[in-house]
Amino acid sequence: MTDHSIGVDISKDSLDVHRLSDGASAQFSNDPGGFRALVGWLSKAQVTRIVFEPTGPYHRAFEAALAARFPLVKSLPPRRSL
């Protein structure tokens, strides 16, 4: 059985999703209908983790919709030194 790490790029309007193990990718709307479609897509594989970067207000509904079903990893961008 393959465990799958998923990366999600979250924007105001969309979720760009990539499955590392086989390179599959998809795009979903960043709204409740898109979250339902994403859950269906994710349910086809054993998800090990979903990694995403917090994006201001745009990640909050995504996080709330998926947190009870999947292991989420919120990855903060590296700090830049000036």
Buried (B, 14 or more C-beta within 10 A) or exposed (E): EEEBBBBBEBEEEBBBBBBBEEEBEEBBEBBEEBBEBBBEBBEEBEBBBBBBEBBEEBBEBBBEBBEEEBEBEEEEEEEEEE
